[in-house]
């Protein structure tokens, strides 16, 4: 990020905050390239998730919930409880 801010931002004028980019485009009434600021981040996240799944396998994707240690059930059916009963040796080989 530091490299981007230092080298790329002064050349392109691009910001990393979509709200700031939208505000500038709205004030200038210039909408030609605004779509890239809203489509690139989700596409990048989806691509990163697919690469992770491709490299590690579907079994490595456990859950999107951050905190399982509470009284709420997990709506993702991730099998978190089953992962807690596995041996530490098994867990270290899959992570």
MMTF fields as JSON, N, C-alpha, C and O atoms, coordinates in Angstrom:
{
  "mmtfVersion": "1.0.0",
  "mmtfProducer": "UNKNOWN",
  "numBonds": 379,
  "numAtoms": 380,
  "numGroups": 95,
  "numChains": 1,
  "numModels": 1,
  "chainsPerModel": [1],
  "groupsPerChain": [95],
  "chainIdList": ["A"],
  "bondAtomList": [4, 2, 8, 6, 12, 10, 16, 14, 20, 18, 24, 22, 28, 26, 32, 30, 36, 34, 40, 38, 44, 42, 48, 46, 52, 50, 56, 54, 60, 58, 64, 62, 68, 66, 72, 70, 76, 74, 80, 78, 84, 82, 88, 86, 92, 90, 96, 94, 100, 98, 104, 102, 108, 106, 112, 110, 116, 114, 120, 118, 124, 122, 128, 126, 132, 130, 136, 134, 140, 138, 144, 142, 148, 146, 152, 150, 156, 154, 160, 158, 164, 162, 168, 166, 172, 170, 176, 174, 180, 178, 184, 182, 188, 186, 192, 190, 196, 194, 200, 198, 204, 202, 208, 206, 212, 210, 216, 214, 220, 218, 224, 222, 228, 226, 232, 230, 236, 234, 240, 238, 244, 242, 248, 246, 252, 250, 256, 254, 260, 258, 264, 262, 268, 266, 272, 270, 276, 274, 280, 278, 284, 282, 288, 286, 292, 290, 296, 294, 300, 298, 304, 302, 308, 306, 312, 310, 316, 314, 320, 318, 324, 322, 328, 326, 332, 330, 336, 334, 340, 338, 344, 342, 348, 346, 352, 350, 356, 354, 360, 358, 364, 362, 368, 366, 372, 370, 376, 374],
  "bondOrderList": [1, 1, 1, 1, 1, 1, 1, 1, 1, 1, 1, 1, 1, 1, 1, 1, 1, 1, 1, 1, 1, 1, 1, 1, 1, 1, 1, 1, 1, 1, 1, 1, 1, 1, 1, 1, 1, 1, 1, 1, 1, 1, 1, 1, 1, 1, 1, 1, 1, 1, 1, 1, 1, 1, 1, 1, 1, 1, 1, 1, 1, 1, 1, 1, 1, 1, 1, 1, 1, 1, 1, 1, 1, 1, 1, 1, 1, 1, 1, 1, 1, 1, 1, 1, 1, 1, 1, 1, 1, 1, 1, 1, 1, 1],
  "groupList": [{"groupName": "UNK", "atomNameList": ["N", "CA", "C", "O"], "elementList": ["N", "C", "C", "O"], "formalChargeList": [0, 0, 0, 0], "bondAtomList": [1, 0, 2, 1, 3, 2], "bondOrderList": [1, 1, 2], "singleLetterCode": "X", "chemCompType": "L-PEPTIDE LINKING"}],
  "groupTypeList": [0, 0, 0, 0, 0, 0, 0, 0, 0, 0, 0, 0, 0, 0, 0, 0, 0, 0, 0, 0, 0, 0, 0, 0, 0, 0, 0, 0, 0, 0, 0, 0, 0, 0, 0, 0, 0, 0, 0, 0, 0, 0, 0, 0, 0, 0, 0, 0, 0, 0, 0, 0, 0, 0, 0, 0, 0, 0, 0, 0, 0, 0, 0, 0, 0, 0, 0, 0, 0, 0, 0, 0, 0, 0, 0, 0, 0, 0, 0, 0, 0, 0, 0, 0, 0, 0, 0, 0, 0, 0, 0, 0, 0, 0, 0],
  "groupIdList": [1, 2, 3, 4, 5, 6, 7, 8, 9, 10, 11, 12, 13, 14, 15, 16, 17, 18, 19, 20, 21, 22, 23, 24, 25, 26, 27, 28, 29, 30, 31, 32, 33, 34, 35, 36, 37, 38, 39, 40, 41, 42, 43, 44, 45, 46, 47, 48, 49, 50, 51, 52, 53, 54, 55, 56, 57, 58, 59, 60, 61, 62, 63, 64, 65, 66, 67, 68, 69, 70, 71, 72, 73, 74, 75, 76, 77, 78, 79, 80, 81, 82, 83, 84, 85, 86, 87, 88, 89, 90, 91, 92, 93, 94, 95],
  "secStructList": [7, 2, 2, 0, 0, 0, 0, 0, 2, 2, 2, 2, 7, 7, 7, 1, 7, 2, 2, 2, 2, 2, 2, 2, 2, 2, 2, 2, 6, 7, 7, 6, 6, 2, 2, 2, 2, 2, 2, 2, 2, 2, 2, 2, 2, 2, 2, 2, 2, 2, 2, 2, 2, 2, 2, 2, 7, 4, 4, 4, 7, 7, 7, 1, 7, 1, 7, 7, 1, 1, 1, 1, 7, 7, 6, 6, 7, 7, 7, 2, 2, 2, 2, 2, 2, 1, 7, 2, 2, 2, 2, 2, 2, 2, 7],
  "xCoordList": [0.821, 0.0, 0.866, 0.556, 1.947, 2.827, 3.431, 3.559, 3.804, 4.361, 3.321, 3.63, 2.094, 1.025, 0.807, 0.747, 0.689, 0.42, 1.563, 1.333, 2.78, 3.941, 4.145, 4.445, 3.981, 4.333, 3.144, 3.214, 2.075, 0.979, -0.04, -0.477, -0.421, -1.475, -1.159, -2.053, 0.066, 0.337, 0.235, -0.075, 0.495, 0.44, -0.984, -1.365, -1.765, -3.1, -4.202, -5.26, -3.971, -5.001, -6.035, -7.02, -5.833, -6.782, -6.703, -5.633, -7.824, -7.84, -8.163, -8.652, -7.901, -8.217, -9.545, -9.947, -10.228, -11.498, -12.605, -12.662, -13.496, -14.547, -15.464, -15.944, -15.712, -16.567, -15.906, -16.579, -14.614, -13.898, -13.881, -14.035, -13.694, -13.705, -15.072, -15.164, -16.127, -17.482, -17.757, -18.359, -17.329, -17.533, -16.847, -17.419, -15.623, -14.897, -15.579, -15.691, -16.036, -16.71, -18.031, -18.393, -18.751, -20.03, -19.827, -20.57, -18.83, -18.572, -18.143, -18.51, -17.361, -16.872, -17.819, -17.633, -18.85, -19.767, -19.003, -19.31, -18.007, -17.169, -17.302, -16.722, -18.058, -18.412, -17.748, -18.112, -16.794, -16.282, -15.604, -15.818, -14.821, -14.069, -14.459, -13.734, -15.57, -15.968, -16.278, -16.088, -16.753, -17.132, -15.977, -16.209, -14.745, -13.604, -13.376, -12.908, -13.704, -13.497, -14.479, -14.208, -15.614, -16.618, -16.602, -17.11, -16.041, -16.001, -14.681, -14.673, -13.576, -12.272, -12.105, -11.63, -12.466, -12.272, -13.057, -12.468, -14.356, -15.036, -14.48, -14.38, -14.117, -13.533, -12.182, -11.861, -11.389, -10.117, -10.298, -9.553, -11.3, -11.569, -12.043, -11.624, -12.922, -13.399, -12.263, -12.184, -11.393, -10.253, -9.314, -8.824, -9.06, -8.193, -8.806, -8.094, -10.115, -10.786, -10.709, -10.49, -10.885, -10.803, -9.388, -9.209, -8.384, -6.995, -6.701, -6.061, -7.164, -6.969, -7.645, -7.052, -8.867, -9.602, -8.94, -8.911, -8.418, -7.739, -6.446, -6.126, -5.698, -4.427, -4.621, -3.954, -5.525, -5.692, -6.764, -6.718, -7.715, -8.82, -10.033, -9.928, -11.192, -12.441, -12.5, -13.175, -11.814, -11.846, -11.16, -11.421, -10.293, -9.588, -10.454, -10.137, -11.535, -12.429, -13.424, -14.317, -13.268, -14.094, -15.301, -16.432, -15.091, -16.202, -15.845, -14.673, -16.866, -16.671, -16.956, -16.749, -17.426, -17.757, -16.474, -15.622, -16.342, -15.117, -15.071, -14.011, -16.193, -16.208, -17.174, -18.391, -16.626, -17.463, -17.678, -18.563, -16.894, -16.963, -18.01, -17.685, -19.258, -20.36, -21.59, -21.499, -22.714, -23.909, -24.765, -25.866, -24.283, -25.029, -24.565, -23.371, -25.533, -25.161, -24.551, -24.802, -23.77, -23.159, -24.147, -24.578, -24.5, -25.467, -24.824, -25.532, -23.512, -22.813, -22.659, -22.199, -23.031, -22.873, -21.446, -21.208, -20.52, -19.115, -18.441, -17.342, -19.056, -18.424, -17.326, -16.346, -17.485, -16.453, -16.222, -15.079, -17.285, -17.126, -16.315, -15.519, -16.505, -15.745, -14.261, -13.424, -13.921, -12.507, -11.851, -10.639, -12.62, -12.063, -11.777, -10.982, -12.405, -12.173, -11.056, -10.645, -10.555, -9.45, -8.159, -8.032, -7.22, -5.932, -5.142, -5.314, -4.286, -3.476, -2.554, -2.231, -2.125, -1.257, -1.986, -1.394, -3.27, -4.057, -4.266, -4.173, -4.544, -4.818, -3.586, -3.717, -2.394, -1.202, -0.859, -0.207, -1.29, -0.973, -1.942, -1.622, -3.112, -4.087, -4.054, -4.619, -3.42, -3.43, -2.324, -2.172],
  "yCoordList": [-1.184, 0.0, 1.25, 2.236, 1.198, 2.364, 2.629, 3.782, 1.568, 1.726, 2.324, 3.216, 1.837, 2.372, 3.854, 4.662, 4.203, 5.597, 6.502, 7.619, 6.018, 6.828, 6.959, 8.044, 5.848, 5.855, 6.002, 6.776, 5.279, 5.231, 6.352, 6.936, 6.656, 7.651, 9.018, 9.622, 9.531, 10.832, 10.8, 11.815, 9.642, 9.542, 9.391, 10.035, 8.538, 8.243, 9.093, 9.279, 9.601, 10.346, 9.458, 9.955, 8.16, 7.196, 7.162, 7.346, 6.931, 6.773, 5.332, 4.59, 4.93, 3.57, 3.524, 2.453, 4.629, 4.697, 4.953, 6.039, 3.968, 4.165, 5.353, 6.005, 5.642, 6.778, 8.093, 8.994, 8.211, 9.421, 9.555, 10.654, 8.441, 8.451, 8.855, 9.645, 8.318, 8.673, 10.147, 10.813, 10.662, 12.078, 12.99, 13.993, 12.648, 13.446, 13.376, 14.383, 12.17, 12.017, 12.768, 13.36, 12.749, 13.455, 14.967, 15.656, 15.466, 16.908, 17.367, 18.455, 16.526, 16.891, 16.469, 16.85, 15.672, 15.115, 14.343, 14.447, 13.57, 12.782, 11.315, 10.887, 10.539, 9.164, 8.113, 6.94, 8.49, 7.578, 6.333, 5.243, 6.444, 5.296, 4.894, 4.147, 5.374, 5.102, 3.624, 3.116, 2.937, 1.537, 0.678, -0.287, 0.995, 0.168, 0.192, -0.793, 1.311, 1.441, 0.576, 0.204, 0.268, -0.532, -1.996, -2.84, -2.318, -3.717, -4.402, -5.601, -3.69, -4.311, -4.904, -6.035, -4.213, -4.819, -6.121, -7.092, -6.194, -7.48, -8.578, -9.731, -8.234, -9.238, -9.72, -10.903, -8.817, -9.205, -10.123, -11.089, -9.817, -10.674, -12.055, -13.065, -12.099, -13.386, -14.189, -15.403, -13.522, -14.207, -14.754, -15.876, -13.971, -14.443, -15.65, -16.591, -15.624, -16.761, -18.006, -19.105, -17.843, -18.997, -19.562, -20.78, -18.693, -19.167, -19.925, -20.976, -19.402, -20.091, -21.459, -22.456, -21.505, -22.766, -23.739, -24.944, -23.234, -24.081, -24.65, -25.816, -23.836, -24.289, -25.21, -26.239, -24.854, -25.598, -26.676, -27.641, -26.537, -27.476, -26.983, -26.142, -27.519, -27.078, -27.448, -26.77, -28.504, -28.918, -27.911, -27.906, -27.066, -26.082, -24.874, -24.126, -24.678, -23.551, -23.991, -24.794, -23.46, -23.938, -23.046, -23.532, -21.769, -20.926, -19.454, -19.078, -18.641, -17.203, -16.491, -15.282, -17.22, -16.616, -16.378, -17.261, -15.201, -14.86, -15.444, -15.881, -15.46, -15.884, -17.039, -16.858, -18.219, -19.38, -19.575, -20.329, -18.918, -19.11, -18.19, -17.329, -18.379, -17.641, -18.549, -19.711, -18.039, -18.88, -18.912, -19.463, -18.337, -18.326, -19.479, -19.763, -20.139, -21.237, -20.687, -19.541, -21.489, -21.094, -21.38, -22.52, -20.367, -20.535, -21.092, -21.382, -21.249, -21.681, -23.195, -23.688, -23.942, -25.399, -25.787, -26.595, -25.201, -25.356, -26.529, -26.918, -27.093, -28.194, -27.744, -28.459, -26.568, -26.04, -26.956, -27.177, -27.483, -28.37, -29.6, -30.075, -30.123, -31.298, -30.984, -31.842, -29.775, -29.415, -29.284, -29.464, -28.976, -28.83, -30.174, -30.245, -31.233, -32.552, -33.31, -34.371, -32.784, -33.428, -33.259, -32.365, -34.118, -34.044, -32.847, -32.453, -32.257, -31.117, -31.485, -30.627, -32.746, -33.182, -33.064, -32.629, -33.447, -33.351, -31.89, -31.54, -31.048, -29.64, -28.952, -28.113, -29.277, -28.606, -29.02, -28.265, -30.209, -30.646, -30.07, -30.052, -29.6, -29.07, -27.555, -26.985, -26.899, -25.436, -24.892, -23.675],
  "zCoordList": [0.0, 0.0, 0.0, -0.669, 0.752, 0.788, -0.574, -0.987, -1.278, -2.626, -3.559, -4.349, -3.469, -4.316, -4.042, -4.969, -2.777, -2.415, -2.868, -3.331, -2.735, -3.075, -4.58, -5.078, -5.306, -6.723, -7.679, -8.633, -7.435, -8.404, -8.236, -9.227, -7.023, -6.8, -7.414, -8.007, -7.3, -7.939, -9.466, -10.089, -10.065, -11.527, -12.051, -13.028, -11.395, -11.917, -11.279, -11.88, -10.088, -9.385, -8.734, -8.189, -8.777, -8.232, -6.705, -6.125, -6.078, -4.63, -4.291, -5.143, -3.074, -2.638, -1.899, -1.443, -1.767, -1.067, -2.086, -2.663, -2.324, -3.323, -3.021, -3.948, -1.75, -1.412, -1.812, -2.311, -1.603, -1.998, -3.519, -4.053, -4.206, -5.66, -6.198, -7.138, -5.606, -6.03, -5.782, -6.624, -4.644, -4.336, -5.331, -5.757, -5.705, -6.696, -8.061, -8.76, -8.437, -9.732, -9.752, -10.768, -8.643, -8.576, -8.676, -9.374, -7.982, -8.022, -9.417, -9.86, -10.106, -11.436, -12.55, -13.706, -12.199, -13.202, -14.283, -15.471, -13.852, -14.751, -14.364, -13.367, -15.138, -14.77, -15.653, -15.572, -16.486, -17.51, -16.946, -17.477, -15.924, -15.416, -13.996, -13.339, -13.538, -12.158, -11.92, -10.815, -12.957, -12.803, -12.308, -11.579, -12.678, -12.287, -10.774, -10.202, -10.125, -8.693, -7.894, -6.753, -8.509, -7.813, -8.226, -7.488, -9.367, -9.803, -9.485, -9.206, -9.518, -9.305, -7.896, -7.793, -6.808, -5.491, -5.28, -4.803, -5.609, -5.434, -6.334, -5.913, -7.569, -8.456, -7.941, -8.058, -7.373, -6.783, -5.585, -5.418, -4.74, -3.577, -4.009, -3.444, -5.014, -5.515, -6.143, -5.956, -6.879, -7.487, -6.418, -6.539, -5.373, -4.292, -3.577, -3.227, -3.362, -2.717, -3.581, -3.071, -4.882, -5.786, -5.848, -5.888, -5.858, -5.862, -4.576, -4.609, -3.441, -2.163, -2.19, -1.779, -2.668, -2.725, -3.696, -3.443, -4.782, -5.759, -5.179, -5.412, -4.424, -3.856, -2.659, -2.556, -1.756, -0.51, -0.59, 0.172, -1.484, -1.591, -0.835, 0.058, -1.203, -0.584, 0.891, 1.666, 1.293, 2.699, 3.623, 4.826, 3.083, 3.901, 4.241, 5.166, 3.51, 3.761, 4.815, 4.543, 6.026, 7.13, 7.388, 7.377, 7.617, 8.019, 7.835, 7.848, 7.665, 7.556, 8.873, 8.978, 9.874, 11.156, 11.952, 12.042, 12.52, 13.241, 14.646, 15.094, 15.344, 16.742, 16.94, 16.903, 17.15, 17.422, 18.924, 19.329, 19.733, 21.176, 21.799, 22.617, 21.408, 22.001, 21.993, 21.596, 22.421, 22.547, 21.28, 21.299, 20.191, 18.932, 18.05, 17.953, 17.407, 16.524, 15.236, 14.864, 14.577, 13.313, 12.185, 12.013, 11.428, 10.346, 9.079, 8.115, 9.058, 7.861, 7.753, 6.723, 8.788, 8.81, 8.451, 7.553, 9.16, 8.809, 9.495, 9.1, 10.492, 11.195, 12.131, 12.337, 12.696, 13.592, 14.788, 15.188, 15.355, 16.512, 16.15, 16.96, 14.945, 14.517, 14.388, 14.67, 13.969, 13.844, 15.207, 15.325, 16.228, 17.563, 18.216, 19.154, 17.742, 18.33, 17.625, 18.094, 16.501, 15.792, 16.57, 17.406, 16.287, 16.975, 16.469, 15.315, 17.288, 16.86, 15.703, 14.881, 15.62, 14.546, 13.212, 12.224, 13.169, 11.942, 11.554, 10.378, 12.526, 12.236, 11.67, 10.779, 12.158, 11.659, 10.235, 9.514, 9.818, 8.465, 7.443, 6.255, 7.856, 6.902, 6.817, 5.884, 7.748, 7.766, 6.923, 6.815]
}
